[in-house]
Amino acid sequence: MTIKQYAFHAHVYLRAQGLASLTRSQVHELLAAAAGFATHAAFHHQAAWCDVAWRDTGLTLDEDQVIQRCRHFGMSPMEAERAAQGLVSFLGASGYSPVRFEELIAALESDEYKWAEADEAGESDSAEVPEWMSTHLIGRMQRGIDALLGELPLLLEGLEAAAARGVASAHLATAYMLKPYGGLPEEDDRRFGRELRRRGQWSTEPVGFAEIAAGADRFLPVVAKHRYHLLAAARGGVRSAMLLTAERYGDPGALGLEPSDEMDPYDMADLADAHGQPELAYHWLTVLAREGEVSAMRELIEDRGETAFRAWVWMHLSRMLGRDLSENRHEAINADGTPYDDDVGGPAYVGGVDGIKLVPLAAEENRRAIEGAAQLFAVIEERYELD
């Protein structure tokens, strides 16, 4: 069934109840009102109809909102009441359920519904995802691409329509649904990322769900559609999508985000370097150094033009952490860089790093550098104690 057919059936039912004055567009408005939305436009910006019977969801029908919309159409109080009762009857008997995009995204993001780790019995004690969604919606998606395409046409149509209007959350929900069926090896993602950086954008429109369902070869169209909607969500400013496209494709959109614990500082530093933003890479390496990553301290000193004073702060901090950067750290390695094994034998090579030599600071500056390092060390110690 399509969305138009759904509204048509509702319209026919209400006309049979003696409400002949209602138009098809007004029926769309009443369906949206029943789902708790002020207007049909608001509904389609935030939600879609899905192929789950309303009676199976336990969702509350907003009868008061329906009456208000009827009154807005110029109906008398009696007519409005009759229309609301008729719609309640229709939805209870044959109506489909609404699903908000944000709720669908939360369900698909939930650890309880990671496809590769899904419990065979389909059970979950997650309090964040409504039971009807896990049972009647997510569970059906997990049964394979054929089930997704064949059993949820109403939902897919609604998502595509919202995505075509530029609704970023619809793009993200679509990408998450397709992720299990559009995955490629990491090397393919990196290759795609290089092509994306070369082009500067990726605007190739994917085929629609209807064409995918009708085709014999589904894998590559699903891959292309998954990537398209994920990138579109990132371009629409969805934070989680921006982080995903940064991780998988080296997409630079995430560089403009405010730093957060969700971001991997090493990945963000590499991303910034790859896109010619050394100042931002320096920032993320500093975040790592302040967290106790001695390798980041070394890079700041040796490769990032760190000031003499800050270089000594990192040097003192490395000593407090038991990883003195001024000490040589050499070891025997094989030709391929792996650790040398005496039991195996063969030629050995010298690996590791030389200690860093810094020009000494004046006594007062050195004292301040030690104090700064001690403050950072105290924060690191406190964090590890809390962990």
Number of C-alpha atoms within 10 A of each C-alpha: 10 14 16 12 11 17 20 15 15 23 23 15 16 23 16 11 14 13 18 11 11 18 12 15 11 17 21 22 22 30 28 26 25 24 23 18 20 17 16 18 13 13 22 21 21 19 25 25 27 24 20 22 17 21 15 14 17 12 12 11 20 18 20 15 20 28 25 19 22 25 16 11 13 11 18 13 13 11 16 22 19 18 24 25 16 20 25 18 14 18 18 15 12 15 23 21 22 23 20 19 24 15 17 25 18 15 23 21 14 13 12 19 22 14 16 8 9 15 12 6 6 13 14 14 8 14 7 11 19 14 17 16 18 21 15 15 21 21 19 17 21 19 11 12 20 13 14 22 18 12 17 19 21 21 25 25 20 20 27 19 16 21 21 12 12 15 20 26 29 33 28 29 25 25 25 21 21 21 19 19 17 20 17 13 7 11 10 13 18 15 11 16 19 15 14 16 16 10 10 11 12 14 11 9 10 17 12 14 19 13 12 18 16 10 10 8 10 16 15 14 17 24 19 16 25 25 22 21 26 28 28 25 27 25 17 17 16 18 16 15 26 24 22 16 22 22 20 15 22 25 24 19 18 26 19 9 12 8 14 8 6 9 16 14 19 15 15 24 23 17 24 22 15 15 14 10 14 16 13 18 24 21 16 23 25 20 18 19 21 19 16 21 17 22 14 21 26 22 16 21 19 12 9 15 11 17 11 15 16 16 20 24 22 30 26 24 28 23 15 15 15 10 16 18 22 16 13 12 13 12 13 17 17 16 14 8 13 10 15 20 12 9 6 6 9 10 9 16 13 14 17 12 12 12 14 14 10 12 8 11 13 9 9 9 14 16 13 14 23 19 15 17 22 16 12 19 20 10 14 16 14 11 11 8 8 7 6
